[in-house]
Amino acid sequence: MSVQKTQTERGTLVPLLREIKSEQGTIPPAALQDLAHTLGVDYAKVQKVASFYCRLDSVERELRLAS
């Protein structure tokens, strides 16, 4: 895998996940499969990033509510 492809995946995946969550209120497994196929990456990688993003989003939301 080239460095350029890796940078493109990192630069694209999270914004796409945010867009899906914003539009649908959640990130369904079918959307993860579509993203993996579209970006040409393993489903497991997309699922891992989505899982981390959702946890991070939840923590950020809790911090905003607490302040």
Jmol script that loads the backbone (N, CA, C; Angstrom):
load data "model"
ATOM      1  N   MET A   1       0.857  -1.179   0.000  1.00  0.00           N
ATOM      2  CA  MET A   1       0.000   0.000   0.000  1.00  0.00           C
ATOM      3  C   MET A   1       0.898   1.237   0.000  1.00  0.00           C
ATOM      4  N   SER A   2       0.575   2.161  -0.832  1.00  0.00           N
ATOM      5  CA  SER A   2       1.398   3.366  -0.922  1.00  0.00           C
ATOM      6  C   SER A   2       1.026   4.369   0.163  1.00  0.00           C
ATOM      7  N   VAL A   3       1.977   5.240   0.468  1.00  0.00           N
ATOM      8  CA  VAL A   3       1.739   6.291   1.459  1.00  0.00           C
ATOM      9  C   VAL A   3       0.620   7.201   0.983  1.00  0.00           C
ATOM     10  N   GLN A   4       0.583   7.497  -0.298  1.00  0.00           N
ATOM     11  CA  GLN A   4      -0.444   8.392  -0.843  1.00  0.00           C
ATOM     12  C   GLN A   4      -1.838   7.788  -0.657  1.00  0.00           C
ATOM     13  N   LYS A   5      -1.994   6.482  -0.901  1.00  0.00           N
ATOM     14  CA  LYS A   5      -3.305   5.850  -0.720  1.00  0.00           C
ATOM     15  C   LYS A   5      -3.713   5.889   0.747  1.00  0.00           C
ATOM     16  N   THR A   6      -2.772   5.623   1.644  1.00  0.00           N
ATOM     17  CA  THR A   6      -3.060   5.659   3.075  1.00  0.00           C
ATOM     18  C   THR A   6      -3.513   7.051   3.490  1.00  0.00           C
ATOM     19  N   GLN A   7      -2.865   8.092   3.013  1.00  0.00           N
ATOM     20  CA  GLN A   7      -3.238   9.471   3.342  1.00  0.00           C
ATOM     21  C   GLN A   7      -4.639   9.781   2.821  1.00  0.00           C
ATOM     22  N   THR A   8      -4.958   9.295   1.627  1.00  0.00           N
ATOM     23  CA  THR A   8      -6.285   9.531   1.057  1.00  0.00           C
ATOM     24  C   THR A   8      -7.358   8.861   1.908  1.00  0.00           C
ATOM     25  N   GLU A   9      -7.107   7.625   2.351  1.00  0.00           N
ATOM     26  CA  GLU A   9      -8.075   6.926   3.198  1.00  0.00           C
ATOM     27  C   GLU A   9      -8.307   7.694   4.491  1.00  0.00           C
ATOM     28  N   ARG A  10      -7.226   8.128   5.133  1.00  0.00           N
ATOM     29  CA  ARG A  10      -7.358   8.860   6.393  1.00  0.00           C
ATOM     30  C   ARG A  10      -8.078  10.173   6.195  1.00  0.00           C
ATOM     31  N   GLY A  11      -7.811  10.828   5.094  1.00  0.00           N
ATOM     32  CA  GLY A  11      -8.412  12.127   4.845  1.00  0.00           C
ATOM     33  C   GLY A  11      -9.850  12.056   4.396  1.00  0.00           C
ATOM     34  N   THR A  12     -10.302  10.885   4.000  1.00  0.00           N
ATOM     35  CA  THR A  12     -11.641  10.739   3.453  1.00  0.00           C
ATOM     36  C   THR A  12     -12.598  10.012   4.391  1.00  0.00           C
ATOM     37  N   LEU A  13     -12.118   9.027   5.089  1.00  0.00           N
ATOM     38  CA  LEU A  13     -12.994   8.144   5.852  1.00  0.00           C
ATOM     39  C   LEU A  13     -13.764   8.859   6.962  1.00  0.00           C
ATOM     40  N   VAL A  14     -13.086   9.598   7.811  1.00  0.00           N
ATOM     41  CA  VAL A  14     -13.773  10.258   8.933  1.00  0.00           C
ATOM     42  C   VAL A  14     -14.788  11.291   8.442  1.00  0.00           C
ATOM     43  N   PRO A  15     -14.439  12.153   7.473  1.00  0.00           N
ATOM     44  CA  PRO A  15     -15.472  13.083   6.982  1.00  0.00           C
ATOM     45  C   PRO A  15     -16.690  12.367   6.401  1.00  0.00           C
ATOM     46  N   LEU A  16     -16.472  11.254   5.717  1.00  0.00           N
ATOM     47  CA  LEU A  16     -17.608  10.496   5.185  1.00  0.00           C
ATOM     48  C   LEU A  16     -18.440   9.888   6.303  1.00  0.00           C
ATOM     49  N   LEU A  17     -17.776   9.369   7.331  1.00  0.00           N
ATOM     50  CA  LEU A  17     -18.503   8.836   8.483  1.00  0.00           C
ATOM     51  C   LEU A  17     -19.327   9.925   9.167  1.00  0.00           C
ATOM     52  N   ARG A  18     -18.745  11.100   9.302  1.00  0.00           N
ATOM     53  CA  ARG A  18     -19.483  12.219   9.913  1.00  0.00           C
ATOM     54  C   ARG A  18     -20.701  12.598   9.081  1.00  0.00           C
ATOM     55  N   GLU A  19     -20.528  12.599   7.766  1.00  0.00           N
ATOM     56  CA  GLU A  19     -21.639  12.948   6.879  1.00  0.00           C
ATOM     57  C   GLU A  19     -22.774  11.929   7.003  1.00  0.00           C
ATOM     58  N   ILE A  20     -22.419  10.651   7.017  1.00  0.00           N
ATOM     59  CA  ILE A  20     -23.433   9.601   7.152  1.00  0.00           C
ATOM     60  C   ILE A  20     -24.155   9.736   8.484  1.00  0.00           C
ATOM     61  N   LYS A  21     -23.402   9.936   9.562  1.00  0.00           N
ATOM     62  CA  LYS A  21     -24.020  10.054  10.881  1.00  0.00           C
ATOM     63  C   LYS A  21     -24.911  11.290  10.949  1.00  0.00           C
ATOM     64  N   SER A  22     -24.483  12.368  10.334  1.00  0.00           N
ATOM     65  CA  SER A  22     -25.272  13.599  10.332  1.00  0.00           C
ATOM     66  C   SER A  22     -26.587  13.396   9.581  1.00  0.00           C
ATOM     67  N   GLU A  23     -26.527  12.699   8.458  1.00  0.00           N
ATOM     68  CA  GLU A  23     -27.719  12.489   7.643  1.00  0.00           C
ATOM     69  C   GLU A  23     -28.665  11.443   8.226  1.00  0.00           C
ATOM     70  N   GLN A  24     -28.089  10.366   8.792  1.00  0.00           N
ATOM     71  CA  GLN A  24     -28.919   9.241   9.216  1.00  0.00           C
ATOM     72  C   GLN A  24     -29.065   9.123  10.734  1.00  0.00           C
ATOM     73  N   GLY A  25     -28.269   9.890  11.475  1.00  0.00           N
ATOM     74  CA  GLY A  25     -28.326   9.817  12.929  1.00  0.00           C
ATOM     75  C   GLY A  25     -27.541   8.655  13.510  1.00  0.00           C
ATOM     76  N   THR A  26     -27.086   7.778  12.666  1.00  0.00           N
ATOM     77  CA  THR A  26     -26.293   6.615  13.056  1.00  0.00           C
ATOM     78  C   THR A  26     -25.450   6.192  11.859  1.00  0.00           C
ATOM     79  N   ILE A  27     -24.588   5.223  12.067  1.00  0.00           N
ATOM     80  CA  ILE A  27     -23.787   4.702  10.966  1.00  0.00           C
ATOM     81  C   ILE A  27     -24.128   3.212  10.832  1.00  0.00           C
ATOM     82  N   PRO A  28     -25.039   2.871   9.927  1.00  0.00           N
ATOM     83  CA  PRO A  28     -25.447   1.481   9.779  1.00  0.00           C
ATOM     84  C   PRO A  28     -24.348   0.611   9.160  1.00  0.00           C
ATOM     85  N   PRO A  29     -24.345  -0.680   9.482  1.00  0.00           N
ATOM     86  CA  PRO A  29     -23.335  -1.582   8.913  1.00  0.00           C
ATOM     87  C   PRO A  29     -23.294  -1.574   7.384  1.00  0.00           C
ATOM     88  N   ALA A  30     -24.434  -1.427   6.750  1.00  0.00           N
ATOM     89  CA  ALA A  30     -24.452  -1.391   5.281  1.00  0.00           C
ATOM     90  C   ALA A  30     -23.658  -0.206   4.750  1.00  0.00           C
ATOM     91  N   ALA A  31     -23.716   0.920   5.455  1.00  0.00           N
ATOM     92  CA  ALA A  31     -22.946   2.099   5.044  1.00  0.00           C
ATOM     93  C   ALA A  31     -21.448   1.837   5.188  1.00  0.00           C
ATOM     94  N   LEU A  32     -21.073   1.098   6.233  1.00  0.00           N
ATOM     95  CA  LEU A  32     -19.659   0.750   6.408  1.00  0.00           C
ATOM     96  C   LEU A  32     -19.187  -0.139   5.268  1.00  0.00           C
ATOM     97  N   GLN A  33     -20.023  -1.078   4.868  1.00  0.00           N
ATOM     98  CA  GLN A  33     -19.671  -1.951   3.750  1.00  0.00           C
ATOM     99  C   GLN A  33     -19.529  -1.154   2.461  1.00  0.00           C
ATOM    100  N   ASP A  34     -20.438  -0.221   2.233  1.00  0.00           N
ATOM    101  CA  ASP A  34     -20.367   0.624   1.041  1.00  0.00           C
ATOM    102  C   ASP A  34     -19.094   1.464   1.035  1.00  0.00           C
ATOM    103  N   LEU A  35     -18.755   2.036   2.199  1.00  0.00           N
ATOM    104  CA  LEU A  35     -17.534   2.836   2.292  1.00  0.00           C
ATOM    105  C   LEU A  35     -16.296   1.993   2.019  1.00  0.00           C
ATOM    106  N   ALA A  36     -16.240   0.815   2.603  1.00  0.00           N
ATOM    107  CA  ALA A  36     -15.094  -0.071   2.398  1.00  0.00           C
ATOM    108  C   ALA A  36     -14.932  -0.391   0.918  1.00  0.00           C
ATOM    109  N   HIS A  37     -16.027  -0.709   0.276  1.00  0.00           N
ATOM    110  CA  HIS A  37     -15.980  -1.023  -1.151  1.00  0.00           C
ATOM    111  C   HIS A  37     -15.557   0.186  -1.978  1.00  0.00           C
ATOM    112  N   THR A  38     -16.158   1.335  -1.698  1.00  0.00           N
ATOM    113  CA  THR A  38     -15.870   2.558  -2.451  1.00  0.00           C
ATOM    114  C   THR A  38     -14.417   2.991  -2.297  1.00  0.00           C
ATOM    115  N   LEU A  39     -13.897   2.914  -1.064  1.00  0.00           N
ATOM    116  CA  LEU A  39     -12.521   3.357  -0.801  1.00  0.00           C
ATOM    117  C   LEU A  39     -11.494   2.267  -1.101  1.00  0.00           C
ATOM    118  N   GLY A  40     -11.961   1.040  -1.303  1.00  0.00           N
ATOM    119  CA  GLY A  40     -11.053  -0.058  -1.591  1.00  0.00           C
ATOM    120  C   GLY A  40     -10.233  -0.492  -0.386  1.00  0.00           C
ATOM    121  N   VAL A  41     -10.867  -0.459   0.794  1.00  0.00           N
ATOM    122  CA  VAL A  41     -10.193  -0.879   2.028  1.00  0.00           C
ATOM    123  C   VAL A  41     -11.000  -1.999   2.676  1.00  0.00           C
ATOM    124  N   ASP A  42     -10.367  -2.688   3.606  1.00  0.00           N
ATOM    125  CA  ASP A  42     -11.047  -3.776   4.310  1.00  0.00           C
ATOM    126  C   ASP A  42     -12.200  -3.240   5.147  1.00  0.00           C
ATOM    127  N   TYR A  43     -13.279  -4.023   5.192  1.00  0.00           N
ATOM    128  CA  TYR A  43     -14.432  -3.682   6.018  1.00  0.00           C
ATOM    129  C   TYR A  43     -14.012  -3.530   7.473  1.00  0.00           C
ATOM    130  N   ALA A  44     -13.127  -4.403   7.939  1.00  0.00           N
ATOM    131  CA  ALA A  44     -12.683  -4.363   9.338  1.00  0.00           C
ATOM    132  C   ALA A  44     -12.023  -3.032   9.672  1.00  0.00           C
ATOM    133  N   LYS A  45     -11.260  -2.497   8.725  1.00  0.00           N
ATOM    134  CA  LYS A  45     -10.601  -1.210   8.961  1.00  0.00           C
ATOM    135  C   LYS A  45     -11.634  -0.091   9.080  1.00  0.00           C
ATOM    136  N   VAL A  46     -12.607  -0.090   8.196  1.00  0.00           N
ATOM    137  CA  VAL A  46     -13.656   0.932   8.236  1.00  0.00           C
ATOM    138  C   VAL A  46     -14.447   0.809   9.536  1.00  0.00           C
ATOM    139  N   GLN A  47     -14.764  -0.417   9.924  1.00  0.00           N
ATOM    140  CA  GLN A  47     -15.514  -0.653  11.161  1.00  0.00           C
ATOM    141  C   GLN A  47     -14.709  -0.184  12.378  1.00  0.00           C
ATOM    142  N   LYS A  48     -13.423  -0.432  12.377  1.00  0.00           N
ATOM    143  CA  LYS A  48     -12.558  -0.013  13.484  1.00  0.00           C
ATOM    144  C   LYS A  48     -12.532   1.510  13.611  1.00  0.00           C
ATOM    145  N   VAL A  49     -12.374   2.196  12.497  1.00  0.00           N
ATOM    146  CA  VAL A  49     -12.352   3.669  12.517  1.00  0.00           C
ATOM    147  C   VAL A  49     -13.716   4.203  12.948  1.00  0.00           C
ATOM    148  N   ALA A  50     -14.785   3.621  12.442  1.00  0.00           N
ATOM    149  CA  ALA A  50     -16.137   4.061  12.809  1.00  0.00           C
ATOM    150  C   ALA A  50     -16.390   3.864  14.293  1.00  0.00           C
ATOM    151  N   SER A  51     -15.947   2.745  14.821  1.00  0.00           N
ATOM    152  CA  SER A  51     -16.126   2.460  16.243  1.00  0.00           C
ATOM    153  C   SER A  51     -15.391   3.488  17.093  1.00  0.00           C
ATOM    154  N   PHE A  52     -14.154   3.775  16.725  1.00  0.00           N
ATOM    155  CA  PHE A  52     -13.374   4.777  17.459  1.00  0.00           C
ATOM    156  C   PHE A  52     -14.017   6.150  17.337  1.00  0.00           C
ATOM    157  N   TYR A  53     -14.438   6.513  16.137  1.00  0.00           N
ATOM    158  CA  TYR A  53     -15.058   7.809  15.911  1.00  0.00           C
ATOM    159  C   TYR A  53     -16.319   7.967  16.749  1.00  0.00           C
ATOM    160  N   CYS A  54     -17.151   6.932  16.798  1.00  0.00           N
ATOM    161  CA  CYS A  54     -18.404   7.007  17.566  1.00  0.00           C
ATOM    162  C   CYS A  54     -18.121   7.167  19.054  1.00  0.00           C
ATOM    163  N   ARG A  55     -17.112   6.455  19.559  1.00  0.00           N
ATOM    164  CA  ARG A  55     -16.752   6.603  20.977  1.00  0.00           C
ATOM    165  C   ARG A  55     -16.207   8.001  21.241  1.00  0.00           C
ATOM    166  N   LEU A  56     -15.361   8.491  20.357  1.00  0.00           N
ATOM    167  CA  LEU A  56     -14.785   9.826  20.514  1.00  0.00           C
ATOM    168  C   LEU A  56     -15.879  10.888  20.461  1.00  0.00           C
ATOM    169  N   ASP A  57     -16.804  10.745  19.537  1.00  0.00           N
ATOM    170  CA  ASP A  57     -17.923  11.674  19.410  1.00  0.00           C
ATOM    171  C   ASP A  57     -18.748  11.698  20.691  1.00  0.00           C
ATOM    172  N   SER A  58     -18.965  10.541  21.277  1.00  0.00           N
ATOM    173  CA  SER A  58     -19.731  10.439  22.514  1.00  0.00           C
ATOM    174  C   SER A  58     -19.020  11.140  23.667  1.00  0.00           C
ATOM    175  N   VAL A  59     -17.717  10.947  23.756  1.00  0.00           N
ATOM    176  CA  VAL A  59     -16.915  11.588  24.815  1.00  0.00           C
ATOM    177  C   VAL A  59     -16.935  13.102  24.642  1.00  0.00           C
ATOM    178  N   GLU A  60     -16.757  13.590  23.423  1.00  0.00           N
ATOM    179  CA  GLU A  60     -16.780  15.028  23.164  1.00  0.00           C
ATOM    180  C   GLU A  60     -18.128  15.623  23.544  1.00  0.00           C
ATOM    181  N   ARG A  61     -19.203  14.921  23.254  1.00  0.00           N
ATOM    182  CA  ARG A  61     -20.554  15.401  23.567  1.00  0.00           C
ATOM    183  C   ARG A  61     -20.729  15.492  25.100  1.00  0.00           C
ATOM    184  N   GLU A  62     -20.251  14.474  25.803  1.00  0.00           N
ATOM    185  CA  GLU A  62     -20.349  14.470  27.265  1.00  0.00           C
ATOM    186  C   GLU A  62     -19.542  15.617  27.866  1.00  0.00           C
ATOM    187  N   LEU A  63     -18.386  15.899  27.302  1.00  0.00           N
ATOM    188  CA  LEU A  63     -17.557  16.996  27.809  1.00  0.00           C
ATOM    189  C   LEU A  63     -18.251  18.347  27.590  1.00  0.00           C
ATOM    190  N   ARG A  64     -18.901  18.510  26.453  1.00  0.00           N
ATOM    191  CA  ARG A  64     -19.624  19.759  26.181  1.00  0.00           C
ATOM    192  C   ARG A  64     -20.779  19.927  27.167  1.00  0.00           C
ATOM    193  N   LEU A  65     -21.480  18.858  27.458  1.00  0.00           N
ATOM    194  CA  LEU A  65     -22.608  18.933  28.388  1.00  0.00           C
ATOM    195  C   LEU A  65     -22.145  19.230  29.807  1.00  0.00           C
ATOM    196  N   ALA A  66     -20.976  18.735  30.165  1.00  0.00           N
ATOM    197  CA  ALA A  66     -20.471  18.929  31.515  1.00  0.00           C
ATOM    198  C   ALA A  66     -19.948  20.338  31.755  1.00  0.00           C
ATOM    199  N   SER A  67     -19.572  21.032  30.690  1.00  0.00           N
ATOM    200  CA  SER A  67     -18.998  22.367  30.874  1.00  0.00           C
ATOM    201  C   SER A  67     -20.016  23.467  30.851  1.00  0.00           C
TER     202      SER A  67
END
end "model"
wireframe off; spacefill off
backbone 0.3
color backbone group
